[in-house]
Amino acid sequence: MKNPGNKPRAGAVRKSRKGPQVGSGGQGRQALEGKKPTPKAEDRPYHPAGKRKAAADRYEASGGRPKQRDSSSGSTQSRPRSRNKSADESEVVTGRNSVVEALRARIPATALYVATRIEVDDRVKEALNLANHRGIPVLEVMRPELDRLAGFDSVHQGLALKVPPYEYAHPVELLEQTISRGRKPLFVALDGITDPRNLGAIIRSVAAFGGQGVIVPQRRSVGLTASAWKTSAGAAARTPVAMAANLTQTLKAFKERGVFVLGLDGGGDIQLPSLQLANEPVLLVVGSEGKGLSRLVTETCDAVVSIPISAATESLNAGIAVSVALYEISKRRAAK
């Protein structure tokens, strides 16, 4: 009889099998392949962006719809969901100060979005009053929906204003309308300016000094955005902006109709006080502060005009340069 105490420990004896041994196969294959690409922030459920996306998905799955609020009666009614910005190319102005300033400047708007249970202050009250006074729908939405409309990286502070895409005029048609009304043409064209605040300031100057419109190229130039609307202080509502498919060809078309094309550049061959063409039909062309006028535009101009400044200042902002030139032209025309 065997002594139970001398029994071998269980598992200590290697078991042998006859026949071919099975290899490792796919074991450890994932470790050999390395780590997979890091998922996007919105695809990580623990990330703030992922949480916002999940909240927006839940809200959309629940069939929630923004509600129109009548501030006078407090009633709500169902409203259709708005499309994404990419679908209708509309812009959204966000932030309490920005929304109030845009409404004060009478920027055309299609809807004012207000977050549910927003903390009301003077700016929110003013935004609601201005929207109701102008007949702009006020839509009360949940914060996930407002995040989606404004962009998840935007700080909207519970307010967002939807601005429709601007309808540009045709440059030559705008010129022909001006001539048919018996007015002396005075236009400004932008060459490579990308800052919307410059565009807004130029529109404001054109309106102040009797100009009939502003021309922007279709490519490599700023368009009439919400920021440009704000900077124009409402002047964009009465000063048309035209879009040129090809700026050089548009300048040539203006020249064929008797308009003198004058470029503004620090290295111009004619100084503004010596300009003799102020009383003629004029189209001013201004370039960006860094690059100036492009070569083709410079070759198309009838003259390149410079503004005399002190040596301590290297150059003028595009908006300021246009204001100075328009003032000089309007003063010459008034004197005559």
Buried (B, 14 or more C-beta within 10 A) or exposed (E): EEEEEEEEEEEEEEEEEEEEEEEEEEEEEEEEEEEEEEEEEBEBEEBEBBBBBEBBEEBEEEEBBBBBBEEEEEEEEEBEBBEEBEEEEBBBBBBBEBBBBBBBBBBBBBBBBBBBEBEEEEBBEBBBEBBBEEEBBBBBBBBBBBBBBBEBEBEBBBBBBBBBEBEBBBBBEBBEBBBEEEEBBBBBBBBBBEBBBBBBBBBBBBBBBBBBBBBBBEEEBBBBBBBBBBBBBBBBBEBBBBBBEEBBEBBEBBBEEEBBBBBBBBEBEBEBEEBEBBEBBBBBBBBBBEEBBBEEBBEBBBBBBBBEEEEEEEBBEBBBBBBBBBBBBBEBBEEE
